[in-house]
Amino acid sequence: MHVSLAGPEYMKVSWMTADKSVPAIVEYGTQSGNLLQKATGVSKSYTFLTYQSGQMHHVKLGPLLDSTTYFYRCGGFGPEYNFTTPPPSGPSVPIKFAVVGDLGQTDWTASTLQHVAAQGYDVLLFAGDLSYADYIQPRWDTFGQMMSPYANYKPWMVTHGNHEEEQIPLLVKSFLAFNTRWEMPYNESGSNSNLYYSFEVAGVHVLMLGSYAEFDSSSAQYKWLQADLAKVDRTKTPWLIAMLHAPWYNSNTAHQGETESTDMMAAMETLLYQHNVDILFAGHVHAYERNLRVYKNQLNDCGIVHITIGDGGNREGLATK
Ligand SMILES: [Fe+2]
């Protein structure tokens, strides 16, 4: 179970049931025990070799009030939960993001989640490499169960990493589990793919980019990004933040020279620089690193601050060199 932002004034509730007859409905309201509003969505499932997933339900709720706690119940029965909507839009409205990457599902993951929850936040941004299922599909279920208590009360916005790809040529198309389970607002942001999208919250425009989608200047992602950046109004969203999986600036010995880093940076850095992106968060390297403002490998007062946050706690451990 998790909730996400789904366009201005809307949020999406997503949950999985083993029972295929459960309807994709969510009852909700601002008073506990008084769920007078009802929304209907869609249910999806997928087959991965011999694994058959449960029904993944996605239901959009709204229009919703800002900074408001809503109580909700999924599928017409069962316990009541609640989530809090983000602050209103506005150039000076304070907002607190939690940023994580490469979480996995270990005891270290649990520690990261406990720290994030204790700090409190409005919206969580996840830079990819979620479950580390690595083709073993029941691990997506255990990951979802582990995240639920943290992801069902504040919106989680995710982009994919290499561990989400899980392609088996001719048999399983890439990102099948990720796209079924973690459906983000790509339609709402004019993108044709769940692998890259954008959203706005408070005074921030957030670009969720795709390191493992095509990114060259003739690609659908590049064209969408150009159009999306052209629509950004810095008087309304003075902050412009990007997130992707494979870092462009990385002094760690891990993951040096990968095409998703070097070629994507060559293709897109100038576009992001010209639009004055403030911060770019990445995961992939299991460590923390923060750069000064840079452009084309040089210090630049108008450049982007690059921050790596791939130390979420997955089973591969830290990259310490
Ligand atoms: Fe990765």
Residues whose N, C-alpha, C, O or C-beta is under 5 A from the ligand:
A	BS01	LIG	D129 G161 N162 H284
